[in-house]
Amino acid sequence: MSIQLGALLMAFVMLFAACAPAAAPTPQPTPDQTPAQTPADTPPAEQTPPAEETPPPAEETPPAEETPPAEETPEPSPSPAPGAEEGTLTIWAAGETARALTDIGATFTEQYNVPVQVYELGFGDIRDQLLLRGPAGEGPDIIIGAHDWLGQLTAAGVVEPLDLGDKADQFAQVGRDAFTYDGTLYGMPYGSEAIALYYNRDLVPEPPATWDELKDTARQLQEDGTVEQGYCLQKGDPYHSYPILTGHGGYIFGREAETGAYDPTDVGLDSPGGLAYGNELNDLVAEGLLRDNVDYSACITMMTEGRAAFWMTGPWALNDFRTSGVNYGVAPIPMMEEQPRPFVGVQGMMVSAFAPNMLLAQSFLTEFIATDEGMDALFEADPRLPVWLPLAERVEDPDTAAFTESASHGDPMPAIPEMSAVWEHWTTAINLVFEQAQDPDEAFEAAAERIRETIAQP
């Protein structure tokens, strides 16, 4: 239910105003916690800088923004982090978002004399501690989390449905879709990430509009000896090749017509589009446009040294490009037979199903976060691609604009548990094609069948 502050909240405030402190308690400083291990439903870190769950390796990640003064930054919380108490709104957050939420919480406290506690945890620890302690009444009111946690969190019954009310149409559709599970919205999105096309402006002044144009240009640059590799795609990487799958009409799981939910009974790697994708990869390797000895590090090195012209990856690589001195550009992924759709990872805020301050939590999100001021503060602290449409329209950075456009065409990373059955077999099929070790139809038909068998296992 969309809740407005006012009469409903004032009744609550009057009840607790007498005993509530004027400011939020200060968490005790302790060392940073170590993020949890990558869950089974996330692609292996060495193959893919995935959407939300596991950040890219440290050398591929842009440095954090300048550290704010100590008094403005909440210190990492003890483990386990303090749980919520009635009358005090408690938030578990990670990284720089904790600072922004502390500032927003101070405004909430100033206006309503309700304290807000923000505790910083390792990103994966937020999920793990909520699962462990939420049912015991020891969890927070609000968490920051990734949309692909939803399968696990909803199965455990630890997150509460959220109604954005008249604010809903201010969020990009892909953000709302990401936090919708089994037709129900469980979170408020605030930032996303997806891959787009990096290109070398000195070699290619204008980005290609179509996939065929990209291939023709890459082919010519290689034949001329201008570059070592025209288009770079690392071997064994489903995440980065997903736009080629969707651009040829393929898919991982079908989508239900009414809700858009992923259907694990409809596996699409061996659909006509899935086989077309396998054959496209095979043709690129056979022609020498792709090679079986290239990984992520090789791609970024060739691109930043001017030895490759095109590469699809995410905003986590921007710092490498910006510091390299290469004359680069970022553009949406070129049109293929169909609209290519990258995977999109989304972060947002969810309310604990065991929150003692349910009214406060939902009001804080809908009235203090879902505003231009709230979203601007989060973006300044953690500049992910905005899914708050008024903010997306105001962002002037051309790189961010290109990534945002790419994400607007994307598919949310499937949050269903069955996704864990996909990565290994999908990767195996790609590797067999890159190594020219098996007919692409056979490789992807076998992968799809193994995925179905794995899903069917009790």
BELJO-V931988 format. One line per field, one symbol per residue. phi: phi as a letter, one per 20 degrees, with the letter a starting at -180 (. if undefined). A space follows every 50 residues. Layout:
# BELJO-V931988
phi=???
This chain:
# BELJO-V931988
phi=.fdefqfffffffffdffdeffbffefffbfgeegfffffedfgffebff fcfcffggfddgfffgffggfedffgefdfffefcfncfdcdcclfffff ffffffffffecldfcdddecfgffgffffffdgfemdeeeccebefeeg gffffemdcdgcdelfegfedggfffffedclndecbdfcbcbbebeebe ffecgcffecffffffffffffffmfcfbfddbffmcggfegfffffdne aecfdfffdmffdfededfdfgffffffffgfffffenfccedddgffff ffffdmdbdcadbdffegffffefnfedccbffffdfcffcffcdcdacc effdffcgfffffgffddefbffffffffffbfeffdeggfgfefeffff ffffffffeedgggefgfffeegffffgffffffelebgffffeffffff ffffffff
